[in-house]
Every structure is written in structure tokens, then in C-alpha cells.
Amino acid sequence: MKAPRLSFNVLVANILAICAIMAIAAGISVAYLFFYSLSRNNPDFWKDADALGVAGEFLGGTVGSIWALAGVILFFLALIYQKRELVLQREELKESRKIMEYQSATIAIQQFENTFFQLLNFHINASNTIRNLATSSNGRSNNPFDALYSDFKKEVNALKKRRKQDSGNVSPDDESFEMCFKTVYEGYKNTFQHYLENYRTLVLLIRSKSHDPEFYFNILRSHFTEQEVLIQFYYVLLASKDKDLIETAEKYGLFHKLNLRAVAEIDSYHVQKLKENAYNGLV
């Protein structure tokens, strides 16, 4: 719609310009023919003050009116061209705004990706460092992810055993599970604290700052091992209990690699705490 409108305005402006030129030319022509005719019929015309006065009145009424019309046409022509310039300036401003918005979006994406990949690199390094931290007394590798899970399972089994002896009810409640995990986690806090805090920061960064969360969560999940996801699962539910973190896990399938059999060895009770999509991942 804008292009036809602009073409129509240009057409009107051209017609008005032609009319103005014709009016000016008509005025000049009338004046020339008038004086030429009078000079030819009356050689003493230029010396006759009365004749000059009458000629002036005639020219003022005819040529003056024609040129006044030309002036009005030129005035409207100036308004049309001014309006056209304003329209073009407005279009240029819109284009400039679009370019600035695109540049701002590009800069925001670059800033996000710089932060994201720095945190991801830290996560990978922290994960590798944790795996290489401890060795058992027999010299074999003792993966802290496995050790934390194993100790948590022992703590829960011990709690169930005590409950069975005391009351016959072996099913711990939320508070008991949380206490078991926190008790075990305290022993591994120096090992896992920075790793899990970075995990939380990384997940919430993608949730709040990313223009395409699914894409970046796919990248993030590809770097998680089953051992990591198992610890992340219990950290989110029992230690962090961050509502945003839980909602993000459910929405973007952060526990896609969760070993449900390993969870069941402790208690499958926690699997039902999250929506099914948390374990299905993104299609």
C-alpha cells in the first residue's frame, strides 16, 4: 500500500509542477503580447502616463492573478515535497531502528553465548576434576559421583532399617530423605559445591536469557553423564529445592538421562515428584 501511495503523490506533484510552469509562462506570454501589441499600435505608448497606468491595472488583474495562482500551486507543491521528505525520513528511521534492534539482539546473543560457553567449559572441567579427585585405598579409581550415590543409598537403607525396628514403617518421608541427602552431601560439599552451583547458574541462565532455550539445553544435556544426572536429580529435589530449577527440569527434560533403576534402588518415590516430561527430554 505504501508504494502506490507514494507514486500517486509523485504524480500529483509532477502535475502541479507542470501547472505552475505553465501559469508562469502564461503570465509572461500575456505580458509580452500585451506590451508588444500596444507598442505596435501606439508608438508613443511608453511616453503616455495614462496609457501606462491602464496597462498596469490590466496586467495586475490578469498576469498578477495568473502568477498568484502559480504561487499557490508552488506552495502546495512545496508542502507535498516536504511531506514526501518526512515520509522518507520516517521510513529511514524505521529501517535504522530495525538495524539497531537487530544489532542489539545480535550483541545480546553474543554476550549470552560467551557466558554460556564459559560456564559450560567450567562445568566440563569441574566434572572431569571431580572424577579424578579421589582414589580408594586399593589404588583403584573411586568416582565421587558413584561414591556420593552409594553413601546416600546406604544412609537411606540405614534409616529404613531403624524405622522398621522402631515402628515397622520403612517408608521415609520428605523430611527424612532430605536429611539423609544433606547429611551425606556435607561430606562431599567441598567436592561438589562449585560444580552444582555452576550447574544451577547454567540452567537458569539458559531459562532466562536464551533466545532459543531448547537448542542450548540440548547442548547442555549432551555433556551430562548418567552419574552426573543422578546427583543433579537429588540435588534439585532435596538440596536446592529451587522452584525455577524444578520447573525448568520439567519443561526441558533435564533428567532425560536419569537412571531410573538407580533411583529405584534408593526409593522410586522421588520419580513421581516431577512431571513425566522431566524424564522424556525434548522431541
C-alpha positions as CSV (number, residue, x, y, z in Angstrom):
1,M,0.0,0.0,0.0
2,K,2.9,2.4,0.7
3,A,4.4,2.2,-2.8
4,P,1.2,3.1,-4.7
5,R,0.5,5.9,-2.3
6,L,4.0,7.3,-2.8
7,S,3.7,7.0,-6.6
8,F,0.3,8.9,-6.5
9,N,1.9,11.7,-4.6
10,V,4.7,11.9,-7.1
11,L,2.2,12.0,-9.9
12,V,0.3,14.9,-8.3
13,A,3.5,16.8,-7.6
14,N,4.6,16.5,-11.2
15,I,1.2,17.7,-12.5
16,L,1.3,20.7,-10.1
17,A,4.8,21.5,-11.2
18,I,3.7,21.5,-14.8
19,C,0.7,23.7,-14.0
20,A,2.9,26.1,-12.1
21,I,5.4,26.3,-15.0
22,M,2.5,26.8,-17.5
23,A,1.0,29.6,-15.3
24,I,4.3,31.4,-15.1
25,A,4.8,31.0,-18.8
26,A,1.3,32.1,-19.5
27,G,1.8,35.3,-17.4
28,I,5.0,36.1,-19.2
29,S,3.4,35.4,-22.5
30,V,0.3,37.6,-21.8
31,A,2.5,40.5,-20.6
32,Y,4.8,40.2,-23.6
33,L,1.9,40.1,-26.2
34,F,0.1,42.9,-24.4
35,F,3.1,45.3,-24.5
36,Y,4.1,44.2,-28.0
37,S,0.5,44.9,-29.2
38,L,0.3,48.3,-27.5
39,S,3.8,49.3,-28.7
40,R,2.9,48.4,-32.3
41,N,-0.4,50.2,-32.3
42,N,0.8,53.2,-30.4
43,P,4.5,54.2,-30.8
44,D,4.2,56.8,-28.1
45,F,2.8,54.3,-25.6
46,W,5.8,54.3,-23.4
47,K,5.6,58.1,-23.1
48,D,1.8,58.1,-22.2
49,A,1.5,58.1,-18.4
50,D,-2.3,57.4,-18.6
51,A,-1.8,54.5,-21.0
52,L,0.9,53.0,-18.8
53,G,-1.4,53.3,-15.8
54,V,-4.2,51.5,-17.6
55,A,-1.7,48.9,-18.8
56,G,-0.5,48.4,-15.2
57,E,-4.0,47.8,-13.9
58,F,-4.7,45.4,-16.7
59,L,-1.5,43.4,-16.1
60,G,-2.2,43.4,-12.3
61,G,-5.6,42.0,-12.9
62,T,-4.5,39.3,-15.4
63,V,-0.9,38.5,-15.1
64,G,-0.9,39.1,-11.3
65,S,-3.8,36.7,-10.9
66,I,-2.1,34.1,-13.1
67,W,1.1,34.4,-11.1
68,A,-0.8,34.3,-7.8
69,L,-2.3,31.0,-8.9
70,A,1.3,29.8,-9.8
71,G,2.4,30.9,-6.3
72,V,-0.4,28.9,-4.7
73,I,0.5,25.9,-6.8
74,L,4.1,26.2,-5.8
75,F,3.1,26.5,-2.2
76,F,1.2,23.2,-2.3
77,L,4.0,21.7,-4.3
78,A,6.4,22.6,-1.5
79,L,4.1,21.1,1.0
80,I,3.9,17.8,-1.0
81,Y,7.6,17.6,-1.3
82,Q,8.1,18.4,2.4
83,K,5.6,15.7,3.3
84,R,7.4,13.3,0.9
85,E,10.7,14.1,2.6
86,L,9.1,13.4,6.0
87,V,7.7,10.1,4.8
88,L,11.1,9.1,3.5
89,Q,12.8,10.2,6.8
90,R,10.3,8.2,8.7
91,E,11.0,5.1,6.6
92,E,14.7,5.6,7.1
93,L,14.2,5.9,10.9
94,K,12.2,2.7,10.8
95,E,14.9,0.9,8.9
96,S,17.6,2.4,11.2
97,R,15.5,1.2,14.2
98,K,15.3,-2.3,12.7
99,I,19.0,-2.4,12.1
100,M,19.7,-1.2,15.7
101,E,17.3,-3.8,17.1
102,Y,18.9,-6.5,15.1
103,Q,22.4,-5.3,16.2
104,S,21.2,-5.2,19.8
105,A,19.7,-8.7,19.5
106,T,23.0,-9.9,17.9
107,I,25.0,-8.4,20.7
108,A,22.7,-9.9,23.3
109,I,23.1,-13.4,21.7
110,Q,26.9,-13.0,21.6
111,Q,27.0,-11.9,25.2
112,F,24.8,-14.8,26.2
113,E,26.8,-17.3,24.2
114,N,30.1,-16.1,25.7
115,T,28.7,-16.5,29.2
116,F,27.1,-19.8,28.3
117,F,30.1,-21.5,26.8
118,Q,32.4,-20.2,29.6
119,L,30.0,-21.7,32.2
120,L,29.8,-24.9,30.1
121,N,33.5,-25.1,29.9
122,F,33.7,-24.7,33.7
123,H,31.1,-27.4,34.1
124,I,33.1,-29.8,31.9
125,N,36.4,-29.1,33.7
126,A,34.7,-29.4,37.1
127,S,33.1,-32.7,36.2
128,N,36.5,-34.0,34.9
129,T,38.2,-32.7,38.1
130,I,35.7,-34.5,40.3
131,R,36.2,-37.8,38.6
132,N,39.9,-37.5,39.0
133,L,39.9,-36.3,42.6
134,A,39.8,-39.4,44.8
135,T,41.3,-42.9,44.8
136,S,40.3,-45.7,47.1
137,S,42.7,-47.4,49.4
138,N,43.4,-50.2,46.9
139,G,44.5,-47.7,44.3
140,R,41.5,-48.0,42.0
141,S,39.6,-45.0,40.9
142,N,36.8,-44.1,43.2
143,N,34.4,-41.8,41.3
144,P,32.9,-39.3,43.7
145,F,29.6,-39.3,41.8
146,D,29.3,-43.0,42.4
147,A,30.6,-42.6,46.0
148,L,28.0,-39.9,46.8
149,Y,25.2,-42.0,45.4
150,S,26.4,-45.1,47.2
151,D,26.7,-43.3,50.5
152,F,23.2,-41.8,50.1
153,K,21.8,-45.2,49.4
154,K,23.4,-46.6,52.5
155,E,22.1,-43.7,54.6
156,V,18.6,-44.3,53.3
157,N,18.8,-48.1,53.9
158,A,20.0,-47.5,57.4
159,L,17.2,-45.1,58.0
160,K,14.7,-47.6,56.7
161,K,16.2,-50.3,59.0
162,R,15.9,-48.1,62.0
163,R,12.3,-47.2,61.2
164,K,11.5,-50.9,60.8
165,Q,12.9,-51.7,64.1
166,D,11.2,-48.8,65.8
167,S,7.8,-48.7,64.3
168,G,7.6,-51.2,61.4
169,N,7.1,-48.4,58.9
170,V,10.1,-48.5,56.5
171,S,9.0,-45.6,54.1
172,P,10.8,-42.4,54.9
173,D,9.0,-39.1,54.4
174,D,10.2,-36.0,52.5
175,E,12.0,-34.5,55.5
176,S,13.8,-37.8,56.3
177,F,15.0,-38.2,52.7
178,E,16.2,-34.6,52.7
179,M,18.0,-35.1,55.9
180,C,19.7,-38.2,54.6
181,F,20.9,-36.5,51.5
182,K,22.1,-33.4,53.3
183,T,24.0,-35.5,55.8
184,V,25.8,-37.3,53.0
185,Y,26.2,-34.2,50.9
186,E,28.0,-32.3,53.7
187,G,30.8,-34.9,53.5
188,Y,31.2,-34.2,49.8
189,K,30.4,-30.4,49.8
190,N,34.0,-29.3,49.1
191,T,34.0,-31.6,46.0
192,F,30.6,-30.8,44.6
193,Q,29.6,-27.3,45.8
194,H,31.1,-25.3,42.9
195,Y,30.0,-27.9,40.4
196,L,26.4,-27.9,41.5
197,E,26.2,-24.1,41.9
198,N,27.6,-23.7,38.4
199,Y,25.0,-26.3,37.2
200,R,22.2,-24.2,38.7
201,T,23.6,-21.0,37.3
202,L,23.9,-22.5,33.8
203,V,20.4,-23.9,33.8
204,L,18.8,-20.7,35.0
205,L,20.9,-18.6,32.6
206,I,19.5,-20.6,29.6
207,R,16.0,-20.3,31.0
208,S,16.1,-16.5,31.5
209,K,18.5,-15.2,28.8
210,S,18.4,-17.6,25.9
211,H,16.5,-16.7,22.7
212,D,16.3,-20.5,22.0
213,P,16.3,-22.5,25.2
214,E,15.6,-25.8,23.6
215,F,18.8,-25.5,21.4
216,Y,21.1,-24.7,24.4
217,F,19.5,-27.3,26.7
218,N,20.2,-29.9,24.0
219,I,23.8,-28.8,24.0
220,L,23.9,-28.9,27.8
221,R,22.3,-32.3,28.2
222,S,24.7,-33.8,25.7
223,H,27.5,-33.1,28.2
224,F,25.8,-34.8,31.2
225,T,26.6,-38.4,32.1
226,E,24.2,-40.7,33.9
227,Q,26.3,-40.4,37.0
228,E,26.0,-36.6,36.9
229,V,22.3,-36.6,36.2
230,L,21.7,-38.9,39.2
231,I,23.4,-36.4,41.5
232,Q,21.8,-33.4,39.8
233,F,18.4,-35.1,40.3
234,Y,18.8,-35.5,44.1
235,Y,20.4,-32.0,44.4
236,V,17.5,-30.3,42.7
237,L,14.8,-32.2,44.7
238,L,16.5,-32.5,48.1
239,A,19.2,-29.8,48.5
240,S,18.3,-26.9,46.2
241,K,14.5,-27.2,46.1
242,D,14.6,-24.2,43.8
243,K,11.1,-23.8,42.2
244,D,12.6,-22.3,39.0
245,L,15.1,-25.1,38.7
246,I,12.4,-27.7,39.1
247,E,10.1,-26.1,36.6
248,T,13.0,-25.9,34.1
249,A,13.8,-29.5,34.6
250,E,10.2,-30.5,33.9
251,K,9.8,-28.2,30.9
252,Y,13.1,-29.1,29.1
253,G,13.7,-32.7,30.2
254,L,16.9,-32.1,32.1
255,F,16.7,-35.6,33.6
256,H,16.4,-37.3,30.2
257,K,19.4,-39.5,31.1
258,L,18.3,-40.3,34.6
259,N,19.0,-43.9,35.6
260,L,15.6,-44.8,37.0
261,R,16.8,-48.2,38.1
262,A,19.4,-46.5,40.3
263,V,16.7,-44.2,41.8
264,A,14.5,-47.3,42.4
265,E,17.4,-48.9,44.4
266,I,17.0,-46.0,46.9
267,D,13.3,-45.3,46.5
268,S,11.2,-44.7,43.4
269,Y,9.2,-42.3,45.5
270,H,11.1,-39.3,44.1
271,V,10.5,-40.0,40.5
272,Q,6.8,-39.2,41.0
273,K,7.7,-35.8,42.4
274,L,8.3,-34.4,38.9
275,K,6.2,-34.3,35.8
276,E,6.8,-37.1,33.2
277,N,8.4,-34.7,30.7
278,A,11.4,-34.2,33.0
279,Y,12.5,-37.7,32.1
280,N,11.4,-37.8,28.5
281,G,13.5,-34.9,27.1
282,L,12.7,-32.9,24.1
283,V,11.4,-34.4,20.9
